[in-house]
Every structure is written in structure tokens, then in C-alpha cells.
Amino acid sequence: MTKSDMAEAAETEIRQCTPAELAAIARAATEAPTPLHRIRRMMWSGLSPLLAFAIGLMPHIDLVVSRLMERAVTPNMHYFWQAVTDLGDGTVYIAAAALAFLVIPKGKRLAAYRATRRNLEKLWRFCALMLAAMASSAIVLHLVKFAASRHRPSDFFRDGVAGFFPFTVAERLDSFPSGHSQTIFVFMATLMIAFPRHWKLFLAVGAFTAISRVVLLNHFPSDILIGSWLGAFFVLLLAPLILRKGDSPLYPRPEKPVGG
């Protein structure tokens, strides 16, 4: 059967449907999960195994990796990785997104073309998404930091202390999770949704920045694992609430049913 025959058969079948059945078809098309929703469900389903792995198994691996980094990283390598880790400083991202968030509405009013206004509206929503995800994930991150109260790797090499001391107020008990990893993955996950074709590049930048925290003995591997998950998850969680369908190929507009 050719494609034209299949299309004709489908159209004939649609015509034979009652109005109620047509409405059900339209509703199903509208409510069909987008790629963004499917990715978010995958992130949710992976939370429990990820936490079990990070908290249960990783502490045994964490010290091994940190010892390896302490012996292997030379002063010259330290300078390079310090430059990489600065990508996880959220000051520039937050300032740029906040400035764009405030300026874009004024620019939209001055724009002469409808397409320009639509693009500005889309950019404004992505800035809002990044700011909202950054704020909400940071709140959760700092609550978890306080609940976990974990020593940093540098504490182990300087004082011989390591581990979790839950709900302890102390300056250095803030290793778990990693704030730099959370920050860079908020930014990179937002870019992945905006430009999904280049997701491998954005993922590599995020992962490289997160790994730099382990290389510099600022965090353990499990710290960056959960920090990265937090940043990416809150972007995926809030994206359907802030973006409009059609803003991203991962969040497309529903196709109109045949005959609708």
C-alpha cells in the first residue's frame, strides 16, 4: 500500500467517526507527551537509583578518586582546571538573564516586525526559565547541603576528616551536592532545550565543568552527580510551565488531527 493509499484510508476512517470520537482524537493529540515530558519522566524515574548509588556506593569510590586527583594534578594542570571550573560561577549567567528579562519587554514594544517580536518573546521565556530553575534548584540544593553537612575532600587531606554530619552548621560542611555543577547544568539544560541539535556540546561543557570540581578537590564525584541532576531536573520540571508549545523542537505544537 502506497503512502497516498494509507492517507486516503485514514481520512476515510476519520470521516466515519462520530463528533465525540473526533473530539477524543483531538484531545489525545493535544495531550500526547512531548519529548520534553518523556525526558522529565526519565529524570524522575532515575532519582531513587541515583540517590542510592550516590549515598550508598559512591562514598567508597569518592575517597579513591580524590586520592588519585591529589597525587595526579600538577600545579600547571591546576591553573587549567581552575579556568574550567569558573564556568560554574553563576554570577554572569544570572546577571545576563536578569538583564535580558528586564530589557526584552521594552525591546518588544519597539520591534517593527512580528517575527522579531515572537523571537524576543521566546528569548524572554527562556530567560525566565533559567532564572526560575536557578532559584528553585538553589533553594533545594542548600537545604540538602545543610541536611547532609558533608566535609569537602580538602578537609580530608588537610585534617583527615571526611563524611556526613547531618544538620550541622559549619562553614566547610557544604560539599554535598555541588553548587557549581547545579549552576552549569541549569544553564546547559536550558540551552539543550533551546537548541537540542547541539545537546552533545552542551552536555560536554556541563560535564567538563562539573568534573573540574573533583579534579580541584572541591567536591567528591557523588557531589557533582547529584548537583548536576538537580540543575537539569529543575529546568525540565519548569519548562512546560514557562515555555509555550513551539518554543523548542522538544516541546512542539500538537499536530491538528486529519479532518480537524
Phi, psi and omega in degrees: 000130181283169179297323180293323177295319179295318179295320180295320179295319179295319180294321178297319180294322178296319182296333181278353180284150174283164177305322180295320179292322176297319178297322179294320178296316179297319180294320179295321178294322181291322186268002180299135182296134177275166175305325180296317178294322180294320178296319180296321178295323177297320179296319178297311184295335180273357185295310184298311176299324181295314179295318179298320180292315185292317186272327183271310186265323188297325180307330179285330179274328185306309183292326178297313180295318181295321176298320179296317179294323182296326180275329191269333187278120179270166178303320179296319177295326180298318179298318180297311183291333175294321176296322178293316185294337178294343175295339180274001176283118187280357186302312183294316182297315182293317181296316181294316180293320179294319178296314179297321180300323181277326187274326186303316179303324178289320178295326179297321180293333181271346184293136183273334186251145181296320180298321178296318179296320179296318179294322177294320177298318179297315178298321179298319180292324177292324175296318178298319179299314182296316180295317181294318180292322179297315182292311184292318179291328178293322178298312179296317181302315183287331173294318178292321177304314181293319181294322182278316181046067184257140175291149176278160179302324180298330176296323181294317183283336180271315187242354180076020180249144179204164175112183182259139175228078192308139174057042177252130179270107178204150187297318188266357180271063184217034185282326187249121356272182182275124179288323177297320179294319178298316183296311184293328181280336169298312181294313183291322179294324176297317178294324178298321179289320181290321184228070186297340179297333183253027186299328181296320179296313181295320178296320180296318178297315179297314181295319180298318179294317179297317180298328179300331179292328177284318181299322182274005179063027174274335182212161171271162178305321180293332178295315182286332179297310181286323178299317179296317179299316181301312182299311181293321184295318182292330173295313180294327180293319186268342184305313180294340180276337186250318181282159173256150179299130184106348178290333182219148172301336176281349183225063187283162172291143178293142178285142177288135179295152180300131181085000181276000000 
